[in-house]
Amino acid sequence: MRVSVDLDLCQGHAMCELEAPEVFEVPRKGKARVLDPRPPETLRDRVEAAVRYCPTQAILLKPKE
């Protein structure tokens, strides 16, 4: 899987970091940053939860190319 964040949509709520801190980081008063754009499959459930709980739907999850 490949993970990215639409920074135009991100408002820095940090739900992604709460769900998958290995993959996302949100600095105080900042926007989400992807720490690992190609996380291992073992983190899929956490990344999918981050996508699901993002209030602005700013996280994009695509199949591995």
PDB file with one MODEL, atoms N, CA, C and O in Angstrom:
MODEL        1
ATOM      1  N   MET A   1       0.839  -1.184   0.000  1.00  0.00           N
ATOM      2  CA  MET A   1       0.000   0.000   0.000  1.00  0.00           C
ATOM      3  C   MET A   1       0.877   1.238   0.000  1.00  0.00           C
ATOM      4  O   MET A   1       2.027   1.211   0.439  1.00  0.00           O
ATOM      5  N   ARG A   2       0.311   2.313  -0.499  1.00  0.00           N
ATOM      6  CA  ARG A   2       1.007   3.598  -0.547  1.00  0.00           C
ATOM      7  C   ARG A   2       0.111   4.629   0.137  1.00  0.00           C
ATOM      8  O   ARG A   2      -1.082   4.711  -0.155  1.00  0.00           O
ATOM      9  N   VAL A   3       0.685   5.409   1.040  1.00  0.00           N
ATOM     10  CA  VAL A   3      -0.073   6.365   1.840  1.00  0.00           C
ATOM     11  C   VAL A   3       0.379   7.788   1.507  1.00  0.00           C
ATOM     12  O   VAL A   3       1.572   8.054   1.361  1.00  0.00           O
ATOM     13  N   SER A   4      -0.586   8.691   1.391  1.00  0.00           N
ATOM     14  CA  SER A   4      -0.257  10.105   1.227  1.00  0.00           C
ATOM     15  C   SER A   4      -1.326  10.931   1.926  1.00  0.00           C
ATOM     16  O   SER A   4      -2.386  10.425   2.293  1.00  0.00           O
ATOM     17  N   VAL A   5      -1.026  12.209   2.101  1.00  0.00           N
ATOM     18  CA  VAL A   5      -1.956  13.128   2.759  1.00  0.00           C
ATOM     19  C   VAL A   5      -2.175  14.326   1.844  1.00  0.00           C
ATOM     20  O   VAL A   5      -1.222  14.912   1.331  1.00  0.00           O
ATOM     21  N   ASP A   6      -3.428  14.679   1.649  1.00  0.00           N
ATOM     22  CA  ASP A   6      -3.777  15.876   0.887  1.00  0.00           C
ATOM     23  C   ASP A   6      -3.678  17.053   1.858  1.00  0.00           C
ATOM     24  O   ASP A   6      -4.559  17.250   2.694  1.00  0.00           O
ATOM     25  N   LEU A   7      -2.608  17.829   1.743  1.00  0.00           N
ATOM     26  CA  LEU A   7      -2.364  18.924   2.672  1.00  0.00           C
ATOM     27  C   LEU A   7      -3.362  20.066   2.522  1.00  0.00           C
ATOM     28  O   LEU A   7      -3.494  20.893   3.424  1.00  0.00           O
ATOM     29  N   ASP A   8      -4.064  20.121   1.395  1.00  0.00           N
ATOM     30  CA  ASP A   8      -5.115  21.123   1.229  1.00  0.00           C
ATOM     31  C   ASP A   8      -6.330  20.788   2.099  1.00  0.00           C
ATOM     32  O   ASP A   8      -7.063  21.679   2.526  1.00  0.00           O
ATOM     33  N   LEU A   9      -6.532  19.496   2.353  1.00  0.00           N
ATOM     34  CA  LEU A   9      -7.662  19.061   3.177  1.00  0.00           C
ATOM     35  C   LEU A   9      -7.296  18.921   4.654  1.00  0.00           C
ATOM     36  O   LEU A   9      -8.145  19.130   5.520  1.00  0.00           O
ATOM     37  N   CYS A  10      -6.063  18.577   4.948  1.00  0.00           N
ATOM     38  CA  CYS A  10      -5.635  18.315   6.325  1.00  0.00           C
ATOM     39  C   CYS A  10      -5.782  19.573   7.179  1.00  0.00           C
ATOM     40  O   CYS A  10      -5.404  20.672   6.772  1.00  0.00           O
ATOM     41  N   GLN A  11      -6.345  19.378   8.380  1.00  0.00           N
ATOM     42  CA  GLN A  11      -6.490  20.484   9.326  1.00  0.00           C
ATOM     43  C   GLN A  11      -5.719  20.231  10.612  1.00  0.00           C
ATOM     44  O   GLN A  11      -5.844  20.996  11.569  1.00  0.00           O
ATOM     45  N   GLY A  12      -4.927  19.169  10.647  1.00  0.00           N
ATOM     46  CA  GLY A  12      -4.074  18.895  11.794  1.00  0.00           C
ATOM     47  C   GLY A  12      -4.782  18.355  13.017  1.00  0.00           C
ATOM     48  O   GLY A  12      -4.341  18.608  14.138  1.00  0.00           O
ATOM     49  N   HIS A  13      -5.868  17.619  12.838  1.00  0.00           N
ATOM     50  CA  HIS A  13      -6.598  17.046  13.974  1.00  0.00           C
ATOM     51  C   HIS A  13      -5.814  15.934  14.678  1.00  0.00           C
ATOM     52  O   HIS A  13      -6.069  15.641  15.846  1.00  0.00           O
ATOM     53  N   ALA A  14      -4.874  15.323  13.981  1.00  0.00           N
ATOM     54  CA  ALA A  14      -3.962  14.292  14.511  1.00  0.00           C
ATOM     55  C   ALA A  14      -4.623  12.949  14.806  1.00  0.00           C
ATOM     56  O   ALA A  14      -4.060  12.137  15.541  1.00  0.00           O
ATOM     57  N   MET A  15      -5.787  12.705  14.255  1.00  0.00           N
ATOM     58  CA  MET A  15      -6.405  11.387  14.436  1.00  0.00           C
ATOM     59  C   MET A  15      -5.551  10.304  13.788  1.00  0.00           C
ATOM     60  O   MET A  15      -5.478   9.182  14.290  1.00  0.00           O
ATOM     61  N   CYS A  16      -4.904  10.638  12.674  1.00  0.00           N
ATOM     62  CA  CYS A  16      -4.056   9.662  11.993  1.00  0.00           C
ATOM     63  C   CYS A  16      -2.879   9.250  12.884  1.00  0.00           C
ATOM     64  O   CYS A  16      -2.521   8.074  12.945  1.00  0.00           O
ATOM     65  N   GLU A  17      -2.292  10.210  13.561  1.00  0.00           N
ATOM     66  CA  GLU A  17      -1.169   9.909  14.449  1.00  0.00           C
ATOM     67  C   GLU A  17      -1.619   9.051  15.632  1.00  0.00           C
ATOM     68  O   GLU A  17      -0.876   8.181  16.087  1.00  0.00           O
ATOM     69  N   LEU A  18      -2.822   9.292  16.124  1.00  0.00           N
ATOM     70  CA  LEU A  18      -3.344   8.468  17.207  1.00  0.00           C
ATOM     71  C   LEU A  18      -3.553   7.026  16.757  1.00  0.00           C
ATOM     72  O   LEU A  18      -3.282   6.091  17.511  1.00  0.00           O
ATOM     73  N   GLU A  19      -4.029   6.846  15.540  1.00  0.00           N
ATOM     74  CA  GLU A  19      -4.309   5.502  15.025  1.00  0.00           C
ATOM     75  C   GLU A  19      -3.058   4.768  14.546  1.00  0.00           C
ATOM     76  O   GLU A  19      -2.935   3.559  14.745  1.00  0.00           O
ATOM     77  N   ALA A  20      -2.136   5.485  13.922  1.00  0.00           N
ATOM     78  CA  ALA A  20      -0.940   4.845  13.340  1.00  0.00           C
ATOM     79  C   ALA A  20       0.294   5.732  13.531  1.00  0.00           C
ATOM     80  O   ALA A  20       0.783   6.328  12.571  1.00  0.00           O
ATOM     81  N   PRO A  21       0.794   5.821  14.758  1.00  0.00           N
ATOM     82  CA  PRO A  21       1.945   6.706  15.018  1.00  0.00           C
ATOM     83  C   PRO A  21       3.224   6.284  14.300  1.00  0.00           C
ATOM     84  O   PRO A  21       4.152   7.081  14.168  1.00  0.00           O
ATOM     85  N   GLU A  22       3.277   5.042  13.838  1.00  0.00           N
ATOM     86  CA  GLU A  22       4.443   4.581  13.084  1.00  0.00           C
ATOM     87  C   GLU A  22       4.462   5.158  11.671  1.00  0.00           C
ATOM     88  O   GLU A  22       5.502   5.196  11.014  1.00  0.00           O
ATOM     89  N   VAL A  23       3.297   5.604  11.220  1.00  0.00           N
ATOM     90  CA  VAL A  23       3.148   6.051   9.831  1.00  0.00           C
ATOM     91  C   VAL A  23       2.942   7.564   9.725  1.00  0.00           C
ATOM     92  O   VAL A  23       3.372   8.180   8.750  1.00  0.00           O
ATOM     93  N   PHE A  24       2.288   8.162  10.719  1.00  0.00           N
ATOM     94  CA  PHE A  24       1.942   9.586  10.655  1.00  0.00           C
ATOM     95  C   PHE A  24       2.498  10.370  11.840  1.00  0.00           C
ATOM     96  O   PHE A  24       2.651   9.854  12.947  1.00  0.00           O
ATOM     97  N   GLU A  25       2.792  11.633  11.560  1.00  0.00           N
ATOM     98  CA  GLU A  25       3.214  12.565  12.607  1.00  0.00           C
ATOM     99  C   GLU A  25       2.516  13.887  12.330  1.00  0.00           C
ATOM    100  O   GLU A  25       2.465  14.343  11.187  1.00  0.00           O
ATOM    101  N   VAL A  26       1.980  14.502  13.380  1.00  0.00           N
ATOM    102  CA  VAL A  26       1.331  15.801  13.230  1.00  0.00           C
ATOM    103  C   VAL A  26       1.954  16.739  14.264  1.00  0.00           C
ATOM    104  O   VAL A  26       1.696  16.609  15.460  1.00  0.00           O
ATOM    105  N   PRO A  27       2.769  17.678  13.802  1.00  0.00           N
ATOM    106  CA  PRO A  27       3.370  18.619  14.739  1.00  0.00           C
ATOM    107  C   PRO A  27       2.313  19.547  15.330  1.00  0.00           C
ATOM    108  O   PRO A  27       1.256  19.763  14.737  1.00  0.00           O
ATOM    109  N   ARG A  28       2.606  20.076  16.474  1.00  0.00           N
ATOM    110  CA  ARG A  28       1.677  20.999  17.121  1.00  0.00           C
ATOM    111  C   ARG A  28       1.376  22.165  16.171  1.00  0.00           C
ATOM    112  O   ARG A  28       2.285  22.802  15.639  1.00  0.00           O
ATOM    113  N   LYS A  29       0.104  22.420  15.978  1.00  0.00           N
ATOM    114  CA  LYS A  29      -0.368  23.468  15.059  1.00  0.00           C
ATOM    115  C   LYS A  29       0.161  23.276  13.646  1.00  0.00           C
ATOM    116  O   LYS A  29       0.462  24.246  12.950  1.00  0.00           O
ATOM    117  N   GLY A  30       0.273  22.014  13.226  1.00  0.00           N
ATOM    118  CA  GLY A  30       0.756  21.732  11.885  1.00  0.00           C
ATOM    119  C   GLY A  30      -0.160  20.758  11.171  1.00  0.00           C
ATOM    120  O   GLY A  30      -1.247  20.433  11.649  1.00  0.00           O
ATOM    121  N   LYS A  31       0.293  20.308  10.037  1.00  0.00           N
ATOM    122  CA  LYS A  31      -0.455  19.343   9.236  1.00  0.00           C
ATOM    123  C   LYS A  31       0.258  18.004   9.257  1.00  0.00           C
ATOM    124  O   LYS A  31       1.443  17.921   9.579  1.00  0.00           O
ATOM    125  N   ALA A  32      -0.478  16.961   8.912  1.00  0.00           N
ATOM    126  CA  ALA A  32       0.052  15.601   8.959  1.00  0.00           C
ATOM    127  C   ALA A  32       1.239  15.420   8.028  1.00  0.00           C
ATOM    128  O   ALA A  32       1.303  15.989   6.938  1.00  0.00           O
ATOM    129  N   ARG A  33       2.161  14.620   8.491  1.00  0.00           N
ATOM    130  CA  ARG A  33       3.327  14.256   7.696  1.00  0.00           C
ATOM    131  C   ARG A  33       3.400  12.738   7.687  1.00  0.00           C
ATOM    132  O   ARG A  33       3.253  12.098   8.728  1.00  0.00           O
ATOM    133  N   VAL A  34       3.625  12.171   6.530  1.00  0.00           N
ATOM    134  CA  VAL A  34       3.730  10.721   6.397  1.00  0.00           C
ATOM    135  C   VAL A  34       5.174  10.318   6.686  1.00  0.00           C
ATOM    136  O   VAL A  34       6.092  10.728   5.976  1.00  0.00           O
ATOM    137  N   LEU A  35       5.369   9.520   7.722  1.00  0.00           N
ATOM    138  CA  LEU A  35       6.703   9.059   8.091  1.00  0.00           C
ATOM    139  C   LEU A  35       7.146   7.880   7.241  1.00  0.00           C
ATOM    140  O   LEU A  35       8.328   7.725   6.933  1.00  0.00           O
ATOM    141  N   ASP A  36       6.177   7.051   6.866  1.00  0.00           N
ATOM    142  CA  ASP A  36       6.474   5.863   6.063  1.00  0.00           C
ATOM    143  C   ASP A  36       5.425   5.755   4.959  1.00  0.00           C
ATOM    144  O   ASP A  36       4.346   5.214   5.200  1.00  0.00           O
ATOM    145  N   PRO A  37       5.711   6.257   3.752  1.00  0.00           N
ATOM    146  CA  PRO A  37       4.713   6.240   2.680  1.00  0.00           C
ATOM    147  C   PRO A  37       4.379   4.843   2.161  1.00  0.00           C
ATOM    148  O   PRO A  37       3.369   4.663   1.480  1.00  0.00           O
ATOM    149  N   ARG A  38       5.207   3.864   2.470  1.00  0.00           N
ATOM    150  CA  ARG A  38       4.936   2.475   2.062  1.00  0.00           C
ATOM    151  C   ARG A  38       5.059   1.559   3.279  1.00  0.00           C
ATOM    152  O   ARG A  38       5.984   0.752   3.366  1.00  0.00           O
ATOM    153  N   PRO A  39       4.119   1.691   4.216  1.00  0.00           N
ATOM    154  CA  PRO A  39       4.200   0.892   5.444  1.00  0.00           C
ATOM    155  C   PRO A  39       3.989  -0.598   5.165  1.00  0.00           C
ATOM    156  O   PRO A  39       3.374  -0.966   4.165  1.00  0.00           O
ATOM    157  N   PRO A  40       4.498  -1.440   6.045  1.00  0.00           N
ATOM    158  CA  PRO A  40       4.319  -2.883   5.858  1.00  0.00           C
ATOM    159  C   PRO A  40       2.851  -3.285   6.029  1.00  0.00           C
ATOM    160  O   PRO A  40       2.069  -2.583   6.672  1.00  0.00           O
ATOM    161  N   GLU A  41       2.506  -4.399   5.454  1.00  0.00           N
ATOM    162  CA  GLU A  41       1.128  -4.911   5.527  1.00  0.00           C
ATOM    163  C   GLU A  41       0.681  -5.146   6.968  1.00  0.00           C
ATOM    164  O   GLU A  41      -0.516  -5.132   7.252  1.00  0.00           O
ATOM    165  N   THR A  42       1.613  -5.358   7.864  1.00  0.00           N
ATOM    166  CA  THR A  42       1.259  -5.576   9.273  1.00  0.00           C
ATOM    167  C   THR A  42       0.601  -4.337   9.884  1.00  0.00           C
ATOM    168  O   THR A  42      -0.060  -4.439  10.918  1.00  0.00           O
ATOM    169  N   LEU A  43       0.771  -3.180   9.264  1.00  0.00           N
ATOM    170  CA  LEU A  43       0.162  -1.943   9.767  1.00  0.00           C
ATOM    171  C   LEU A  43      -1.105  -1.561   9.013  1.00  0.00           C
ATOM    172  O   LEU A  43      -1.678  -0.500   9.260  1.00  0.00           O
ATOM    173  N   ARG A  44      -1.544  -2.413   8.102  1.00  0.00           N
ATOM    174  CA  ARG A  44      -2.711  -2.079   7.281  1.00  0.00           C
ATOM    175  C   ARG A  44      -3.934  -1.714   8.121  1.00  0.00           C
ATOM    176  O   ARG A  44      -4.594  -0.717   7.828  1.00  0.00           O
ATOM    177  N   ASP A  45      -4.253  -2.485   9.146  1.00  0.00           N
ATOM    178  CA  ASP A  45      -5.439  -2.188   9.964  1.00  0.00           C
ATOM    179  C   ASP A  45      -5.347  -0.810  10.596  1.00  0.00           C
ATOM    180  O   ASP A  45      -6.341  -0.085  10.651  1.00  0.00           O
ATOM    181  N   ARG A  46      -4.164  -0.442  11.073  1.00  0.00           N
ATOM    182  CA  ARG A  46      -3.981   0.861  11.705  1.00  0.00           C
ATOM    183  C   ARG A  46      -4.102   1.992  10.686  1.00  0.00           C
ATOM    184  O   ARG A  46      -4.715   3.022  10.966  1.00  0.00           O
ATOM    185  N   VAL A  47      -3.517   1.797   9.507  1.00  0.00           N
ATOM    186  CA  VAL A  47      -3.596   2.820   8.463  1.00  0.00           C
ATOM    187  C   VAL A  47      -5.039   2.975   7.990  1.00  0.00           C
ATOM    188  O   VAL A  47      -5.507   4.096   7.789  1.00  0.00           O
ATOM    189  N   GLU A  48      -5.738   1.873   7.814  1.00  0.00           N
ATOM    190  CA  GLU A  48      -7.143   1.948   7.406  1.00  0.00           C
ATOM    191  C   GLU A  48      -7.989   2.654   8.458  1.00  0.00           C
ATOM    192  O   GLU A  48      -8.926   3.375   8.114  1.00  0.00           O
ATOM    193  N   ALA A  49      -7.672   2.457   9.735  1.00  0.00           N
ATOM    194  CA  ALA A  49      -8.380   3.170  10.801  1.00  0.00           C
ATOM    195  C   ALA A  49      -8.086   4.667  10.715  1.00  0.00           C
ATOM    196  O   ALA A  49      -8.982   5.484  10.922  1.00  0.00           O
ATOM    197  N   ALA A  50      -6.848   5.030  10.414  1.00  0.00           N
ATOM    198  CA  ALA A  50      -6.491   6.443  10.258  1.00  0.00           C
ATOM    199  C   ALA A  50      -7.282   7.069   9.111  1.00  0.00           C
ATOM    200  O   ALA A  50      -7.771   8.193   9.227  1.00  0.00           O
ATOM    201  N   VAL A  51      -7.403   6.345   8.019  1.00  0.00           N
ATOM    202  CA  VAL A  51      -8.192   6.831   6.874  1.00  0.00           C
ATOM    203  C   VAL A  51      -9.651   7.012   7.297  1.00  0.00           C
ATOM    204  O   VAL A  51     -10.271   8.033   6.996  1.00  0.00           O
ATOM    205  N   ARG A  52     -10.181   6.028   7.985  1.00  0.00           N
ATOM    206  CA  ARG A  52     -11.592   6.029   8.384  1.00  0.00           C
ATOM    207  C   ARG A  52     -11.912   7.172   9.355  1.00  0.00           C
ATOM    208  O   ARG A  52     -12.969   7.795   9.250  1.00  0.00           O
ATOM    209  N   TYR A  53     -11.005   7.446  10.296  1.00  0.00           N
ATOM    210  CA  TYR A  53     -11.293   8.428  11.339  1.00  0.00           C
ATOM    211  C   TYR A  53     -10.799   9.841  11.035  1.00  0.00           C
ATOM    212  O   TYR A  53     -10.984  10.741  11.854  1.00  0.00           O
ATOM    213  N   CYS A  54     -10.188  10.050   9.896  1.00  0.00           N
ATOM    214  CA  CYS A  54      -9.747  11.401   9.530  1.00  0.00           C
ATOM    215  C   CYS A  54     -10.984  12.276   9.308  1.00  0.00           C
ATOM    216  O   CYS A  54     -11.786  11.985   8.420  1.00  0.00           O
ATOM    217  N   PRO A  55     -11.153  13.339  10.097  1.00  0.00           N
ATOM    218  CA  PRO A  55     -12.364  14.160   9.971  1.00  0.00           C
ATOM    219  C   PRO A  55     -12.518  14.852   8.621  1.00  0.00           C
ATOM    220  O   PRO A  55     -13.637  15.163   8.213  1.00  0.00           O
ATOM    221  N   THR A  56     -11.423  15.093   7.931  1.00  0.00           N
ATOM    222  CA  THR A  56     -11.504  15.794   6.653  1.00  0.00           C
ATOM    223  C   THR A  56     -11.242  14.885   5.458  1.00  0.00           C
ATOM    224  O   THR A  56     -11.196  15.351   4.320  1.00  0.00           O
ATOM    225  N   GLN A  57     -11.068  13.578   5.716  1.00  0.00           N
ATOM    226  CA  GLN A  57     -10.801  12.598   4.655  1.00  0.00           C
ATOM    227  C   GLN A  57      -9.584  12.987   3.825  1.00  0.00           C
ATOM    228  O   GLN A  57      -9.599  12.884   2.598  1.00  0.00           O
ATOM    229  N   ALA A  58      -8.531  13.436   4.505  1.00  0.00           N
ATOM    230  CA  ALA A  58      -7.327  13.920   3.829  1.00  0.00           C
ATOM    231  C   ALA A  58      -6.310  12.819   3.525  1.00  0.00           C
ATOM    232  O   ALA A  58      -5.343  13.056   2.800  1.00  0.00           O
ATOM    233  N   ILE A  59      -6.517  11.623   4.069  1.00  0.00           N
ATOM    234  CA  ILE A  59      -5.540  10.550   3.879  1.00  0.00           C
ATOM    235  C   ILE A  59      -5.932   9.696   2.677  1.00  0.00           C
ATOM    236  O   ILE A  59      -7.076   9.262   2.547  1.00  0.00           O
ATOM    237  N   LEU A  60      -4.965   9.468   1.814  1.00  0.00           N
ATOM    238  CA  LEU A  60      -5.196   8.651   0.619  1.00  0.00           C
ATOM    239  C   LEU A  60      -4.414   7.350   0.752  1.00  0.00           C
ATOM    240  O   LEU A  60      -3.224   7.352   1.066  1.00  0.00           O
ATOM    241  N   LEU A  61      -5.090   6.262   0.512  1.00  0.00           N
ATOM    242  CA  LEU A  61      -4.482   4.933   0.577  1.00  0.00           C
ATOM    243  C   LEU A  61      -4.651   4.286  -0.786  1.00  0.00           C
ATOM    244  O   LEU A  61      -5.772   4.100  -1.261  1.00  0.00           O
ATOM    245  N   LYS A  62      -3.544   3.947  -1.405  1.00  0.00           N
ATOM    246  CA  LYS A  62      -3.577   3.350  -2.741  1.00  0.00           C
ATOM    247  C   LYS A  62      -2.869   2.002  -2.708  1.00  0.00           C
ATOM    248  O   LYS A  62      -2.004   1.776  -1.861  1.00  0.00           O
ATOM    249  N   PRO A  63      -3.227   1.111  -3.617  1.00  0.00           N
ATOM    250  CA  PRO A  63      -2.519  -0.165  -3.703  1.00  0.00           C
ATOM    251  C   PRO A  63      -1.064   0.060  -4.067  1.00  0.00           C
ATOM    252  O   PRO A  63      -0.712   1.050  -4.707  1.00  0.00           O
ATOM    253  N   LYS A  64      -0.242  -0.857  -3.657  1.00  0.00           N
ATOM    254  CA  LYS A  64       1.194  -0.778  -3.996  1.00  0.00           C
ATOM    255  C   LYS A  64       1.359  -0.895  -5.500  1.00  0.00           C
ATOM    256  O   LYS A  64       0.721  -1.729  -6.143  1.00  0.00           O
ATOM    257  N   GLU A  65       2.214  -0.058  -6.054  1.00  0.00           N
ATOM    258  CA  GLU A  65       2.435  -0.065  -7.508  1.00  0.00           C
ATOM    259  C   GLU A  65       3.508  -1.040  -7.896  1.00  0.00           C
ATOM    260  O   GLU A  65       3.822  -1.175  -9.078  1.00  0.00           O
TER     261      GLU A  65
ENDMDL
END
